[in-house]
C-alpha cells in the first residue's frame, strides 16, 4: 500500500496543534502556580523531617526558594534560558539563608521534592499529547536548578573561606600587637579557637609562593600537635600561633620542617592570650638575632638566643637574664656567682678555679652543679656557659632591684 505524502498544509496543521497544546499547558501552569506551591510546602513538611525541625524564619526562607523555583519553571518552560538566569531567579536573594540553614545534600532533597510535586501534577495540568514534553522539561529544569544550587554552595564556601582567611590575619595581627579584648576573643571563637592555655608562637621565613593549599597543609599538620592553630603570612615572614600544644619538642621539630630555609624560632609557652604577645615578641626578636649563632638548631627556642638578643638590643632578653639567672645565683649564695665567674674567666679550668678560690677542685665541681640546678644552664657545656657569662655581664650592669616595703600588711 503506497504511503500518501504529507503536504505542507499537514505540517502546518501539526505545528499549530502542538503550539496550541503548549500554550494550553503554559496557561494551566500559570493558573496552578499557587496550588503547586501549597502542595510543595505540604510535601516538604511531611517528607523531610529535618525541614520540620527548622525555625520559622528558616522554613520561610526555604519555602520562598521552593516557590521561586516553581515560578521560575513556568517562565523557563515558555522560554528556556541559561543556568545563570535560573541561578538569579531561584536563589538570587537566598544564598546566605540557604547555606546557613541546610547542607547541599538537603538542598538537593528540597529540589527533588519540588520536582516530584510538579511531576505528579503533570496529568492534571497538561493535555495527554503534551505530558511527555512537560515531564522532559521538568527533568531538564531540575538538572539546571541542581547545578545552580551547587554553584550557590561553591560560591558561599569560597566567600566563607576568604572571610575566614581575612579574619585569621586580623587575629594574628592583634595577638602580635598585644590586644586582649572581648572583640579579639569573639573573633577567635568565630574561627573555632577553643584553647585557653599553653599558647606559643613560631616564626620563620615563608615559602616564596604561599598558596591556599600550603596554608591548609600547614594548618592540618599543626592540628596533629596542638588543639588550635592560626597561620599568618606577613611579607616574607610566616607566623604560626599554636594553642594547647601537647608534645612540644616533637611539635616544634615537625612544624619547623614546613617553613622555608632559614632560622625558625619559637617563643616560650604562654599561660594566657595576653602572654602570647610576649611569646610572639620573643620569637621575632630571636629571629632577628638568630644569624649571630650559625650553629643554632632548627627550630630554636627564643630563650636559647638570649645572648644574641641582648647584643642586638633586646631589652626583654636582658631582663630575662637578670631575673632568671643572675639574681637567682646571688640569692643562692655559697659563692656560686663568684665560682662561676672565676671558672669562666680562667678558661673553664677546674684546677685553676680551685687555686684561685683556695678550695678543692671537688668543691668547684659541686658549686658548678649547683649553678646548673639553680639556673637550668650547665656551665660545663660551652654554649650554656656563654649564656651564663652573658647573664653575669648584664647582671652586673643592671640597676639594683627596688626594695619591697610592707606597710600595714601591704607590699609596696
Phi, psi and omega in degrees: 000128184281139178279138178273119182295145180281139181269163176304331179294322178298315179300319181295318180295318180295317180296319180295320179295318179296319180295321179294319180296319179293320179296320178295319178298316179297320179297316180292324177299313180296323180289337185252013180301314180298316180295320179295321179296316179297316180296323180295314180297320177296319180293322177299318180297320185273328188266337185240100181301322182295333179293322180293333182278351180287159176290167182298320180295320180292319177296322179296317180296317181288325176298324177295321177299316180297316180294321175300321180298319180291315178299319181292328179296320180300314179293320181294324180296325179286322183213088179305138184221188187285159178301329181297325177293317177299319181300313182288326183285319185273314187249010189306320184250008188241001186306316182296311180296320183296309185289333177282328186280315188221161176281170177299322180300318180288328176298320178291326175297320178297315179297319180298321179295316178300315181297320181295320179297314180297318182294324179293335182270359183304313181300331182274342185263315188257147171301157185303321182291339185257354186295320179298317180294324180292319178297318178297321179295320178299316181295318179296318180294320179297325177296316180298317181292322178298315177296321179297319178298317178299322179294320178301313182291323179296317179294320179297320179295319178296317180296318179294321178295319178295319180294317178299322179296316178295318180295320178298318179297320178296320180294314179300316180296321180294321178295318180296327182273354175090021177286142173215069186245167176298326179297316179296317181295323178292324177295319178295321178296323179296332177274000178089014181287132183237338185295144178240001181204176179055053175277148170205160183231131175248138179225150178187195180272135179275153176301155182299327178235106181258101180271169177299327178295321178297315180297319178296318178297318180295317180294322179294319178295319180296327182294343178283338186242350182219155179291324182220155179208140173236142181242130177229139178236118179236099184065238180263013180255136177249127184241132180233114178260123183244145176228139181067044180292131182267275180274095189298310185300314179294319181299311182295320182294314184288320181288329178298334180292342183273351177278161176291162179307144182126176181298144172232126186235138175239140181279170179293155177298138180245142183276343183217171180295322179296319179289341177297332175297318178296322177297318179294316180297320178296320180296317180292321177296321177294322179296322180291330184261353188299329182294344178284349177240086184301330183267016182295142176293166179228111004277167181234145178286142178299326180291334177287350181254020180308310182301313181296323179292322177296316181296327180277001174097020181277111182292325180297321178293321178299314180297322181295319179296318179294315184289318189266343184235302189295307182292321174300325177295317178294320181292332181286341181052220182053021176070024183294314181295318180295316180297315180298316180299315180295318181299318181288321182288332184263029173070030177063036180259120179295317183294315180296322179294319179298317179294320181298322185262358181059045176228171179282153179301326179294329176294320177298316179300316181299314182295323178292325175294323177295324176301317179295319180295321184284319188257337185087002180242133185264115181291349179278350176260123187308312182297317181288330175295325177295320178297315180296320179295321177296322179296321178296319182295308183290331179293320178293330180274346183287146175293151180297149180294149178287126181295146179266124181247131178263126177232116180056040177082001181251132180274127180232000000 
